[in-house]
């Protein structure tokens, strides 16, 4: 996969979905059920994130997701989701 193709241009997080827009125009969307820490977090916790060319970091939640993992359909294991936000 070419580096430009998998660079993240934009990120959107709703109450039930994570959506990435990539530099090549693709939109990748996954249910938050794939990422229990994000799903359990409050909307305000989910809204604070940093976008890097190939990953997203939620500093309040100590969560990092790489674009390759999202593209591959990788999921966070439930045992890692210790956060109990009100979201």
C-alpha positions as CSV (number, residue, x, y, z in Angstrom):
1,X,0.0,0.0,0.0
2,X,1.4,3.4,-1.0
3,X,2.1,5.8,1.9
4,X,-0.1,8.5,0.4
5,X,-3.1,6.1,0.1
6,X,-3.3,5.4,3.8
7,X,-2.7,8.9,5.2
8,X,-5.6,10.1,7.3
9,X,-7.2,13.4,6.2
10,X,-10.1,13.6,8.6
11,X,-11.6,11.7,11.5
12,X,-15.2,11.6,12.7
13,X,-16.4,9.9,15.9
14,X,-20.1,9.6,16.7
15,X,-21.9,7.7,19.4
16,X,-21.7,4.5,17.4
17,X,-19.2,4.9,14.6
18,X,-15.6,5.8,13.8
19,X,-15.0,7.1,10.3
20,X,-11.7,7.9,8.6
21,X,-11.3,9.9,5.4
22,X,-8.1,9.0,3.7
23,X,-5.9,11.2,1.4
24,X,-6.9,9.1,-1.6
25,X,-10.6,9.8,-1.0
26,X,-11.7,6.5,0.6
27,X,-13.9,6.6,3.6
28,X,-13.5,3.8,6.1
29,X,-16.1,3.4,8.8
30,X,-16.2,0.9,11.7
31,X,-18.7,0.4,14.5
32,X,-17.5,1.6,17.9
33,X,-18.3,-2.0,19.0
34,X,-14.9,-2.8,17.5
35,X,-13.3,-0.4,20.0
36,X,-14.8,-0.9,23.5
37,X,-12.7,1.8,25.1
38,X,-14.1,4.4,22.7
39,X,-17.6,3.0,23.0
40,X,-17.6,3.2,26.8
41,X,-16.1,6.7,26.8
42,X,-18.2,9.8,27.2
43,X,-18.8,11.9,24.1
44,X,-16.5,14.6,25.4
45,X,-13.7,12.0,25.9
46,X,-14.2,10.7,22.4
47,X,-14.1,14.2,21.0
48,X,-10.5,14.9,22.2
49,X,-8.1,13.3,19.7
50,X,-5.0,14.0,17.7
51,X,-4.7,13.0,14.1
52,X,-1.3,11.9,12.7
53,X,-0.7,10.8,9.1
54,X,-1.2,7.2,9.9
55,X,-2.8,7.0,13.3
56,X,-5.2,8.6,15.8
57,X,-4.5,9.2,19.5
58,X,-7.1,9.8,22.3
59,X,-4.9,11.3,25.1
60,X,-7.7,11.3,27.7
61,X,-8.3,7.6,27.0
62,X,-4.8,6.4,26.2
63,X,-6.0,4.9,23.0
64,X,-4.1,4.7,19.7
65,X,-5.5,3.4,16.5
66,X,-3.4,2.9,13.3
67,X,-4.9,3.2,9.9
68,X,-3.6,-0.2,8.9
69,X,-5.5,-1.8,11.8
70,X,-8.7,0.0,10.9
71,X,-8.4,-1.0,7.3
72,X,-7.8,-4.6,8.3
73,X,-10.8,-4.7,10.6
74,X,-8.7,-5.2,13.7
75,X,-10.7,-4.9,16.9
76,X,-9.7,-4.0,20.5
77,X,-10.1,-6.9,22.9
78,X,-12.8,-6.3,25.5
79,X,-10.3,-7.1,28.3
80,X,-8.4,-3.9,27.4
81,X,-11.4,-1.7,27.8
82,X,-11.2,-0.7,31.5
83,X,-12.6,2.7,31.0
84,X,-16.2,3.2,32.3
85,X,-17.3,6.6,30.9
86,X,-20.9,7.6,30.7
87,X,-21.1,7.3,26.9
